[in-house]
Amino acid sequence: MPFVKCSVDGCSRKLQPILKVDPRDRDTWFYRECELCFKLACEEHSSGVEGRIICDRCRREAEAQQRSAGLIDLGFRLRREAE
């Protein structure tokens, strides 16, 4: 089985599971992922924002949108389609 790797900004760091429901069955292991785009992210390329795990890519996009639009953030986010 191939290693699970971070997918942010070309990072290829191997991820450690955060939860192993059944230690013998790798399909039941959970890894750190962004709560906006649902892509895998290592601790270096993600951060906790308001109790949610957000990858650096989504955080930069949100900051760029706020700067360019000059709008007030009401906390609503649309779920992006898988890329």
SVG drawing of the C-alpha trace seen along z (x, -y; Angstrom):
<svg xmlns="http://www.w3.org/2000/svg" viewBox="-23 -47 31 53">
<polyline fill="none" stroke="black" stroke-width="0.4" points="0.0,0.0 1.4,-3.4 2.1,-6.0 -0.4,-8.7 1.2,-12.1 0.4,-15.8 -1.1,-17.4 -0.4,-21.1 2.0,-23.1 3.9,-20.1 4.8,-18.8 5.4,-15.1 5.7,-14.5 4.3,-11.2 1.3,-11.6 0.8,-9.8 -2.8,-8.6 -4.6,-10.7 -7.0,-7.8 -6.8,-4.1 -10.3,-2.6 -9.0,0.9 -5.1,0.9 -5.0,3.9 -7.2,2.4 -5.6,-0.7 -8.9,-1.6 -10.2,-2.6 -7.4,-5.0 -8.1,-8.7 -5.6,-11.4 -5.4,-15.2 -7.3,-16.9 -8.6,-20.4 -12.2,-21.0 -12.8,-23.2 -11.3,-21.3 -11.0,-17.9 -7.5,-17.4 -4.8,-15.8 -2.5,-18.3 0.5,-17.9 0.7,-19.9 3.3,-22.3 0.9,-23.2 -2.3,-23.5 -3.5,-25.4 -6.4,-25.5 -8.7,-28.5 -11.7,-28.9 -11.6,-25.2 -11.3,-24.0 -8.3,-22.6 -7.6,-24.8 -4.8,-24.1 -2.5,-26.9 -3.9,-26.9 -7.5,-27.6 -6.3,-30.1 -4.4,-32.1 -7.4,-32.0 -9.8,-33.2 -7.4,-36.1 -7.1,-37.1 -10.8,-37.0 -11.4,-39.2 -8.7,-41.7 -10.0,-41.9 -13.7,-42.0 -13.6,-44.2 -16.5,-42.3 -17.4,-41.4 -16.8,-37.7 -20.1,-36.2 -18.6,-32.7 -20.5,-31.1 -18.3,-29.0 -19.3,-27.1 -17.9,-23.6 -15.6,-23.4 -15.8,-20.6 -13.0,-18.1 -10.2,-19.1"/>
</svg>
